Amino acid sequence: MSDFQRMTKDELHTILNETEQQIHDIRSELELRDNDQQHEEVESIELGEEWSPVKWHQVRTFFQMVLEELRK
């Protein structure tokens, strides 16, 4: 005879509810850890200059063109 057979329905419901909550908590923790790991991996990516060069004179020229167009 198993331990479950000796328990009342209320006791079984309590165990089931607690177990479901623990499963939910574990899934949440795993999701949090996965997100943290993804953030760490993204942060560790090193981009060379060819990926992020900022040519400020081109930015300034672009905005000057936009302002000229808006003034028309």
N, CA and C atoms as an extended XYZ file, in Angstrom:
216
Properties=species:S:1:pos:R:3:atomname:S:1:resname:S:1:resid:I:1 pbc="F F F"
N         0.851       -1.166        0.000 N   MET     1
C         0.000        0.000        0.000 CA  MET     1
C         0.904        1.239        0.000 C   MET     1
N         0.614        2.172       -0.892 N   SER     2
C         1.437        3.379       -0.986 CA  SER     2
C         0.987        4.404        0.054 C   SER     2
N         1.855        5.362        0.290 N   ASP     3
C         1.512        6.436        1.232 CA  ASP     3
C         0.309        7.228        0.743 C   ASP     3
N         0.184        7.370       -0.562 N   PHE     4
C        -0.928        8.136       -1.115 CA  PHE     4
C        -2.287        7.505       -0.792 C   PHE     4
N        -2.308        6.208       -0.739 N   GLN     5
C        -3.578        5.523       -0.461 CA  GLN     5
C        -4.077        5.796        0.946 C   GLN     5
N        -3.163        6.147        1.824 N   ARG     6
C        -3.547        6.421        3.208 CA  ARG     6
C        -3.959        7.876        3.424 C   ARG     6
N        -3.737        8.707        2.436 N   MET     7
C        -4.016       10.143        2.593 CA  MET     7
C        -5.450       10.477        2.190 C   MET     7
N        -5.925       11.544        2.804 N   THR     8
C        -7.261       12.024        2.440 CA  THR     8
C        -7.167       12.784        1.118 C   THR     8
N        -8.309       13.026        0.524 N   LYS     9
C        -8.331       13.793       -0.716 CA  LYS     9
C        -7.784       15.196       -0.499 C   LYS     9
N        -8.117       15.794        0.641 N   ASP    10
C        -7.612       17.136        0.941 CA  ASP    10
C        -6.087       17.147        1.040 C   ASP    10
N        -5.539       16.125        1.675 N   GLU    11
C        -4.084       16.040        1.781 CA  GLU    11
C        -3.448       15.885        0.398 C   GLU    11
N        -4.072       15.071       -0.423 N   LEU    12
C        -3.559       14.879       -1.783 CA  LEU    12
C        -3.630       16.175       -2.590 C   LEU    12
N        -4.727       16.902       -2.446 N   HIS    13
C        -4.862       18.194       -3.132 CA  HIS    13
C        -3.795       19.173       -2.658 C   HIS    13
N        -3.530       19.167       -1.370 N   THR    14
C        -2.508       20.055       -0.813 CA  THR    14
C        -1.135       19.729       -1.393 C   THR    14
N        -0.809       18.455       -1.413 N   ILE    15
C         0.479       18.023       -1.976 CA  ILE    15
C         0.564       18.406       -3.452 C   ILE    15
N        -0.507       18.175       -4.188 N   LEU    16
C        -0.534       18.493       -5.613 CA  LEU    16
C        -0.354       19.998       -5.836 C   LEU    16
N        -1.068       20.805       -5.066 N   ASN    17
C        -0.946       22.255       -5.203 CA  ASN    17
C         0.466       22.739       -4.877 C   ASN    17
N         1.042       22.205       -3.823 N   GLU    18
C         2.406       22.585       -3.454 CA  GLU    18
C         3.398       22.171       -4.537 C   GLU    18
N         3.205       20.997       -5.078 N   THR    19
C         4.091       20.494       -6.128 CA  THR    19
C         3.981       21.349       -7.388 C   THR    19
N         2.746       21.697       -7.767 N   GLU    20
C         2.553       22.551       -8.939 CA  GLU    20
C         3.204       23.916       -8.732 C   GLU    20
N         3.110       24.447       -7.517 N   GLN    21
C         3.740       25.740       -7.224 CA  GLN    21
C         5.253       25.627       -7.321 C   GLN    21
N         5.798       24.534       -6.814 N   GLN    22
C         7.244       24.329       -6.898 CA  GLN    22
C         7.689       24.215       -8.357 C   GLN    22
N         6.913       23.515       -9.167 N   ILE    23
C         7.229       23.396      -10.590 CA  ILE    23
C         7.205       24.774      -11.243 C   ILE    23
N         6.200       25.563      -10.920 N   HIS    24
C         6.111       26.924      -11.453 CA  HIS    24
C         7.333       27.746      -11.033 C   HIS    24
N         7.713       27.653       -9.768 N   ASP    25
C         8.865       28.398       -9.259 CA  ASP    25
C        10.155       27.962       -9.959 C   ASP    25
N        10.299       26.672      -10.177 N   ILE    26
C        11.494       26.156      -10.854 CA  ILE    26
C        11.539       26.643      -12.297 C   ILE    26
N        10.400       26.599      -12.984 N   ARG    27
C        10.350       27.096      -14.378 CA  ARG    27
C        10.700       28.583      -14.434 C   ARG    27
N        10.203       29.348      -13.494 N   SER    28
C        10.500       30.781      -13.447 CA  SER    28
C        11.990       31.014      -13.225 C   SER    28
N        12.571       30.258      -12.327 N   GLU    29
C        14.004       30.390      -12.048 CA  GLU    29
C        14.838       30.020      -13.275 C   GLU    29
N        14.451       28.950      -13.954 N   LEU    30
C        15.172       28.550      -15.165 CA  LEU    30
C        15.066       29.620      -16.244 C   LEU    30
N        13.900       30.192      -16.404 N   GLU    31
C        13.712       31.255      -17.397 CA  GLU    31
C        14.570       32.469      -17.047 C   GLU    31
N        14.597       32.817      -15.770 N   LEU    32
C        15.413       33.939      -15.318 CA  LEU    32
C        16.893       33.681      -15.601 C   LEU    32
N        17.352       32.484      -15.314 N   ARG    33
C        18.754       32.143      -15.552 CA  ARG    33
C        19.081       32.143      -17.040 C   ARG    33
N        18.153       31.635      -17.863 N   ASP    34
C        18.362       31.662      -19.310 CA  ASP    34
C        18.468       33.100      -19.808 C   ASP    34
N        17.590       33.972      -19.318 N   ASN    35
C        17.638       35.378      -19.718 CA  ASN    35
C        18.944       36.024      -19.280 C   ASN    35
N        19.367       35.740      -18.056 N   ASP    36
C        20.632       36.291      -17.562 CA  ASP    36
C        21.802       35.821      -18.423 C   ASP    36
N        21.781       34.541      -18.783 N   GLN    37
C        22.861       33.992      -19.603 CA  GLN    37
C        22.868       34.655      -20.984 C   GLN    37
N        21.689       34.864      -21.568 N   GLN    38
C        21.621       35.521      -22.867 CA  GLN    38
C        22.165       36.942      -22.784 C   GLN    38
N        21.805       37.660      -21.709 N   HIS    39
C        22.305       39.022      -21.543 CA  HIS    39
C        23.823       39.033      -21.405 C   HIS    39
N        24.353       38.086      -20.650 N   GLU    40
C        25.804       38.008      -20.479 CA  GLU    40
C        26.492       37.719      -21.805 C   GLU    40
N        25.903       36.821      -22.600 N   GLU    41
C        26.494       36.482      -23.889 CA  GLU    41
C        26.464       37.677      -24.837 C   GLU    41
N        25.369       38.418      -24.828 N   VAL    42
C        25.274       39.604      -25.690 CA  VAL    42
C        26.283       40.650      -25.245 C   VAL    42
N        26.391       40.848      -23.930 N   GLU    43
C        27.325       41.837      -23.414 CA  GLU    43
C        28.775       41.476      -23.726 C   GLU    43
N        29.067       40.192      -23.856 N   SER    44
C        30.445       39.775      -24.087 CA  SER    44
C        30.850       39.838      -25.556 C   SER    44
N        29.894       40.114      -26.432 N   ILE    45
C        30.214       40.201      -27.860 CA  ILE    45
C        31.060       41.444      -28.101 C   ILE    45
N        32.167       41.237      -28.749 N   GLU    46
C        33.036       42.362      -29.074 CA  GLU    46
C        32.914       42.635      -30.563 C   GLU    46
N        32.496       43.839      -30.873 N   LEU    47
C        32.360       44.238      -32.264 CA  LEU    47
C        33.599       45.022      -32.678 C   LEU    47
N        34.089       44.693      -33.837 N   GLY    48
C        35.224       45.435      -34.353 CA  GLY    48
C        34.798       46.810      -34.831 C   GLY    48
N        35.776       47.615      -35.171 N   GLU    49
C        35.473       48.976      -35.606 CA  GLU    49
C        34.586       49.000      -36.838 C   GLU    49
N        34.700       47.985      -37.678 N   GLU    50
C        33.891       47.961      -38.894 CA  GLU    50
C        32.399       47.832      -38.601 C   GLU    50
N        32.044       47.396      -37.377 N   TRP    51
C        30.635       47.253      -37.000 CA  TRP    51
C        30.060       48.509      -36.375 C   TRP    51
N        30.899       49.311      -35.814 N   SER    52
C        30.358       50.464      -35.096 CA  SER    52
C        31.141       51.759      -35.294 C   SER    52
N        31.559       52.004      -36.523 N   PRO    53
C        32.256       53.278      -36.691 CA  PRO    53
C        31.258       54.426      -36.711 C   PRO    53
N        31.574       55.466      -36.011 N   VAL    54
C        30.723       56.654      -36.018 CA  VAL    54
C        31.487       57.742      -36.752 C   VAL    54
N        30.921       58.133      -37.848 N   LYS    55
C        31.533       59.218      -38.617 CA  LYS    55
C        30.669       60.439      -38.373 C   LYS    55
N        31.096       61.230      -37.390 N   TRP    56
C        30.283       62.331      -36.921 CA  TRP    56
C        30.016       63.359      -38.004 C   TRP    56
N        30.943       63.528      -38.914 N   HIS    57
C        30.692       64.495      -39.975 CA  HIS    57
C        29.538       64.041      -40.865 C   HIS    57
N        29.382       62.734      -41.028 N   GLN    58
C        28.253       62.230      -41.810 CA  GLN    58
C        26.940       62.398      -41.042 C   GLN    58
N        26.995       62.224      -39.755 N   VAL    59
C        25.805       62.416      -38.925 CA  VAL    59
C        25.373       63.876      -38.989 C   VAL    59
N        26.329       64.781      -38.828 N   ARG    60
C        26.025       66.202      -38.881 CA  ARG    60
C        25.470       66.595      -40.256 C   ARG    60
N        26.080       66.087      -41.315 N   THR    61
C        25.607       66.377      -42.670 CA  THR    61
C        24.182       65.872      -42.855 C   THR    61
N        23.905       64.693      -42.349 N   PHE    62
C        22.562       64.129      -42.461 CA  PHE    62
C        21.532       65.038      -41.784 C   PHE    62
N        21.830       65.453      -40.572 N   PHE    63
C        20.879       66.304      -39.844 CA  PHE    63
C        20.736       67.677      -40.489 C   PHE    63
N        21.791       68.178      -41.064 N   GLN    64
C        21.687       69.439      -41.777 CA  GLN    64
C        20.745       69.298      -42.973 C   GLN    64
N        20.852       68.159      -43.671 N   MET    65
C        19.961       67.916      -44.813 CA  MET    65
C        18.504       67.803      -44.339 C   MET    65
N        18.301       67.126      -43.223 N   VAL    66
C        16.953       66.979      -42.694 CA  VAL    66
C        16.380       68.344      -42.314 C   VAL    66
N        17.170       69.161      -41.642 N   LEU    67
C        16.706       70.489      -41.257 CA  LEU    67
C        16.369       71.343      -42.475 C   LEU    67
N        17.200       71.251      -43.499 N   GLU    68
C        16.917       72.005      -44.725 CA  GLU    68
C        15.602       71.558      -45.348 C   GLU    68
N        15.352       70.253      -45.336 N   GLU    69
C        14.104       69.728      -45.904 CA  GLU    69
C        12.894       70.176      -45.071 C   GLU    69
N        13.046       70.207      -43.771 N   LEU    70
C        11.942       70.610      -42.904 CA  LEU    70
C        11.621       72.098      -43.062 C   LEU    70
N        12.612       72.891      -43.375 N   ARG    71
C        12.417       74.329      -43.525 CA  ARG    71
C        11.700       74.676      -44.837 C   ARG    71
N        11.685       73.786      -45.775 N   LYS    72
C        11.051       74.051      -47.081 CA  LYS    72
C         9.557       74.058      -46.981 C   LYS    72
